Amino acid sequence: ELGHFTHYMEKEIFEQPTALENSMRGRFSDDDSTAKFGGLNLDPVQWRQIDRILFCACGTTWHACLTAEYLIEKYARIPVEVEYASEFRYRNAPLDKNTLVFVISQSGETLDTLEALREAKRKGYIVLGITNGVGSSIARETDGGIYQHAGPEIGVASTKAFTSQILLSGMLALHLGRMRDLSFGDGREMVAAFRSLPGLVSTVLDQADKIKEIAEKYADFSDFLFLGRQSMFPIALEGALKLKEISYIHAEGYPAGEMKHGPIALISEECPSVILSPHGDTLKKVISNIQETRARKGSVIAITSAGKDFPQDTADEIIHIPQAHDCIMPILATIPLQLLAYYIAVKRGCDVDKPRNLAKSVTVE
Ligand code: M6R
């Protein structure tokens, strides 16, 4: 089943172009420049009444929810909140009557998320889900939802399920945006961007050998920082989690702008930073974060879509990703971080598919 791959995680990373293709298949309307989902079970009037969305999830999937917050607020202008499922369940959070609750779970069996869903339903809220687990408990108990169709994910560390969740969140942002203020033309650009995604992901995967070389160079460090701004912040958190889970290296994700408010104290030649530096409004600020880091002898691995605007001497290592529509940039930036974590763990001799102390689906609270 592994084919020419050594681990399921590796196979699943490289399957992402296909998984993303499958997640979006049949879900665009060119006539309306939007995304459509068969199973959400809400009519346009109900959608219009919603003035807030609450997302609940755990782990990597919680990072997908944080990305969803950026995408939905940007394109649909609906306020979004994100909660850890395990916190929501016991917090008795006050929700407005027009709040829609969304739970996301790859497996559909995570007990914390299932209990959050039950708590929201008990209070009378409509609860929708995004899950990869067809017929799972979460799929059965939600009022409607979206199946990811990303294919089975065997590696304990989530990879293709995560990028598929972000893609579907972006498509949901498009769907909701087109019911509100997003124009036909803006919608068309987003549809084109989503369709181009599998090909663009492949071009990042083509750099695997280069990323492996970088990984092997940095595999002996015991601490890493991951920094990013805006929609790259949740991706920084995810990069840090992937590294922690499979290589047992201590890693922290932070919004790049927060560095000077504390984490800068950690920087030394013993602590490299992975800095997400996409082209755009905050590039200059991120470059100054890189300079501050290097001035303190911390090595920087930069992931950038800025091409020629990111000169070779800006960072110690540079991984280039394509510059594309903002709605797909978080996915493109995720791929190098997955590969980095994977190759570092392999180099350290770790059991990548079954990391210590972790289970694929956590069915205890
Ligand atoms: O199946 P779920 O999406 O509900 O799982 C949630 C988390 O347990 C999961 O994402 C976990 O953090 C993974 N080990 C991440 O790699």
Residues whose N, C-alpha, C, O or C-beta is under 5 A from the ligand:
A	BS01	M6R	C58 G59 T60 T61 I104 S105 Q106 S107 G108 T110 V156 A157 S158 K360 V362
